[in-house]
């Protein structure tokens, strides 16, 4: 499924330009949590999966995980 323009732009800011939730919230005049929710909705739209089922992995994919979250996500992706 094709993303709407605003969803595409949000993911581009996060993934391609490395902007944080806080940076984008400042640009849009909203909260970081609102940006995070919109990004997760965009991932749900393109992937058909529920990004809420694994928030740590979602944050990792969006480039927003802290060091511990990144390590946990990498271990999860690598598997046993």
N, C-alpha and C positions, 0 to 999 in steps of 0.2 A: 504494500500500500504506500502511496506517495504522501509525504509529509506536507502539511500546510507551510506556507512561507515563514511564519513566525517560529514554528517548531524547528524547521530546518536551520534558520538563523541561530536559534538558541543552541542547538547541538554543535553548530560550526564554531560558535564562540567558545563553548566548553572544550570541544575535542580538537579543533584545528588551531585555535588561537590561545588555548590554555588559560582562559579566563576562569576565575573562581565564581562560585555562587554569589559571594558577596560583591564582587566586581560588577557582575551583571545586574544584581539587585540595585546597586547604586545607579547604574545607567537607566534602568527601567522605573526607578522610584518605588520599588517593592521590597519585599523581604527575601533573604537568602532561602528561607524555607519554601517560599512561593516559587522561586526559580528552580529549586530542587524538584519540587512536585511537578512543575511543567516539563522539566527534562525527563523525569521518569515517565510521564504520560507520553512523551514523544518516543521514548524507547519502546514502550508498550505498543504504540501504534505501528512501528516498523518491525518489531520482532514478534509480536503476538504473544510474548511471554509477560509474566507479571514481575516487574522490577521490584515491587514491594516484597516479594518473597525472599529476596536476598539483597538487602540494602547495602551491605558492605561491598558486594560484587558490583552493584550498580554504581556506587560512588567511585570505585576503582575504574570502571569503564569510562566514566565521565571525567576522570582525572581529578577527582575531588577527595580521594581517600587520604587519611593521615598515614604516617609510616607504618603503624601497626595494622591498619586496615588494608594497606597495600600488601603487606607480608601475608596476612590472612587470605586475601583474595588470590594471591599467586599460589599459595599452598592448595587452596580449593581447586583452582584451575588445573594444577598439575596432578591432583588426585593422589591416591595412596601409592 
